[in-house]
């Protein structure tokens, strides 16, 4: 296994939502606060950025082409060719201080996305929603703080969901046929003050990789929630891990500089950079939204 590699010094204010697109051979991610979507081709080292009309907070592939996104104005489709957003629905429209945050697609093609109060992160105004391919939206969880990393075990029996300000990754029994979740329980609790679990991904062995905002690391948890490995990075605000590359054996990691003082930024010149490391295990292919 190699050391952490700085892939791009993109200095993202709030880099997030990294996802590998195998058809394009590219990594996509967003800078929420700068209203940009990035696309990086590792084979040629070509980097592209796209300006968007609102803050896109999460990306997922769509089976019919393009992407489904979570934004600060609700759920929307994004077309990489036209660079346009087409809005679907905003179940949080009546809450001006609440916006969507992270999101992911399950293996049955449903899009899951959680929300947060962006005025007071600790206020439990967030919810977790499931958008089905038929366009119906279902409220799956309520009274969360900052909704974050979502993923599923390789056998589809367990779903993971991060409630960042409570410093916990939750686990649920998952019914893949219906999309129902039950038996909510803590999977992993972060105890270090000021360190928040952020985005996550699940590898082919069923271990959970969680970005640790404020902690400068990505932590790998075994299927029982015990810490298996900690990868240290040269930036404090670590946001989202995603497996990529032709063999899904490279872990890409986004970061941010928001929340850092000027002095901290000077000490962390790679804050907001994109990192990569070979971790000796493969990830799982990301599903596509079926709607």
CORZI-V702525 format. One record per residue. N is the residue number from 1. SS is DSSP state (hx for helix, st for strand, lp for the rest). D_FIRST is the distance of its C-alpha to the first C-alpha in whole Angstrom. Layout:
# CORZI-V702525
N | SS | D_FIRST
N | SS | D_FIRST
This chain:
# CORZI-V702525
1 | lp | 0
2 | lp | 4
3 | lp | 7
4 | lp | 9
5 | st | 12
6 | st | 15
7 | st | 16
8 | st | 20
9 | lp | 22
10 | lp | 25
11 | lp | 26
12 | lp | 27
13 | lp | 29
14 | st | 28
15 | st | 25
16 | st | 25
17 | st | 25
18 | st | 22
19 | st | 22
20 | st | 21
21 | st | 24
22 | lp | 23
23 | lp | 26
24 | lp | 26
25 | lp | 22
26 | st | 22
27 | st | 21
28 | st | 24
29 | st | 25
30 | st | 28
31 | st | 29
32 | lp | 31
33 | lp | 34
34 | lp | 34
35 | lp | 35
36 | st | 32
37 | st | 30
38 | st | 27
39 | st | 26
40 | st | 23
41 | st | 22
42 | lp | 19
43 | lp | 20
44 | lp | 23
45 | lp | 22
46 | st | 25
47 | st | 26
48 | st | 29
49 | st | 30
50 | st | 33
51 | st | 36
52 | lp | 37
53 | lp | 40
54 | lp | 39
55 | lp | 36
56 | st | 33
57 | st | 31
58 | st | 29
59 | st | 29
60 | st | 29
61 | st | 29
62 | st | 33
63 | lp | 34
64 | lp | 37
65 | lp | 35
66 | lp | 34
67 | st | 32
68 | st | 34
69 | st | 33
70 | st | 34
71 | st | 36
72 | lp | 38
73 | lp | 41
74 | st | 40
75 | st | 38
76 | st | 39
77 | st | 38
78 | st | 36
79 | st | 37
80 | lp | 34
81 | lp | 37
82 | lp | 40
83 | lp | 38
84 | st | 40
85 | st | 40
86 | st | 42
87 | st | 42
88 | st | 43
89 | st | 44
90 | lp | 43
91 | lp | 44
92 | lp | 44
93 | lp | 46
94 | lp | 49
95 | lp | 46
96 | lp | 46
97 | lp | 43
98 | st | 41
99 | st | 39
100 | st | 36
101 | st | 32
102 | st | 29
103 | st | 30
104 | st | 28
105 | st | 29
106 | lp | 30
107 | lp | 30
108 | lp | 33
109 | lp | 33
110 | lp | 34
111 | st | 33
112 | st | 33
113 | st | 33
114 | st | 34
115 | st | 36
116 | st | 37
117 | st | 39
118 | lp | 38
119 | lp | 41
120 | lp | 40
121 | lp | 37
122 | lp | 38
123 | lp | 41
124 | lp | 40
125 | lp | 41
126 | st | 38
127 | st | 38
128 | st | 36
129 | st | 38
130 | st | 37
131 | st | 38
132 | lp | 39
133 | lp | 40
134 | lp | 43
135 | lp | 43
136 | lp | 44
137 | st | 42
138 | st | 42
139 | st | 41
140 | st | 39
141 | st | 38
142 | st | 40
143 | st | 40
144 | st | 37
145 | lp | 36
146 | lp | 33
147 | st | 32
148 | st | 28
149 | st | 25
150 | st | 26
151 | st | 25
152 | st | 25
153 | lp | 24
154 | lp | 23
155 | lp | 27
156 | lp | 28
157 | lp | 30
158 | st | 29
159 | st | 28
160 | st | 27
161 | st | 28
162 | st | 28
163 | st | 31
164 | hx | 29
165 | hx | 32
166 | hx | 33
167 | lp | 29
168 | st | 29
169 | st | 27
170 | st | 29
171 | st | 29
172 | st | 32
173 | st | 33
174 | st | 33
175 | st | 36
176 | lp | 34
177 | lp | 38
178 | lp | 40
179 | lp | 37
180 | st | 38
181 | st | 36
182 | st | 37
183 | st | 37
184 | st | 35
185 | st | 33
186 | st | 31
187 | st | 27
188 | st | 25
189 | st | 27
190 | lp | 26
191 | lp | 28
192 | lp | 27
193 | lp | 30
194 | lp | 29
195 | lp | 26
196 | st | 26
197 | st | 24
198 | st | 24
199 | st | 23
200 | st | 21
201 | st | 19
202 | st | 19
203 | st | 16
204 | lp | 17
205 | lp | 17
206 | lp | 19
207 | lp | 17
208 | st | 18
209 | st | 16
210 | st | 19
211 | st | 19
212 | st | 21
213 | st | 24
214 | lp | 25
215 | lp | 22
216 | lp | 19
217 | st | 17
218 | st | 15
219 | st | 16
220 | st | 15
221 | st | 18
222 | lp | 19
223 | lp | 22
224 | lp | 24
225 | lp | 23
226 | lp | 21
227 | st | 19
228 | st | 15
229 | st | 13
230 | st | 13
231 | st | 12
232 | st | 14
233 | lp | 15
234 | lp | 18
235 | lp | 20
236 | lp | 22
237 | st | 23
238 | st | 20
239 | st | 22
240 | st | 20
241 | st | 17
242 | st | 17
243 | st | 15
244 | st | 16
245 | lp | 15
246 | lp | 17
247 | lp | 15
248 | lp | 15
249 | lp | 11
250 | st | 10
251 | st | 11
252 | st | 14
253 | st | 16
254 | st | 20
255 | st | 21
256 | st | 25
257 | lp | 27
258 | lp | 30
259 | lp | 31
260 | lp | 31
261 | lp | 33
262 | hx | 34
263 | hx | 33
264 | hx | 30
265 | hx | 29
266 | hx | 30
267 | hx | 27
268 | lp | 24
269 | lp | 25
270 | lp | 22
271 | lp | 23
272 | lp | 24
273 | lp | 21
274 | st | 18
275 | st | 15
276 | st | 12
277 | st | 8
278 | st | 6
279 | lp | 6
280 | lp | 6
281 | lp | 10
282 | lp | 13
283 | st | 15
284 | lp | 19
285 | lp | 21
286 | lp | 23
287 | lp | 27
288 | lp | 30
289 | st | 33
290 | lp | 36
291 | lp | 39
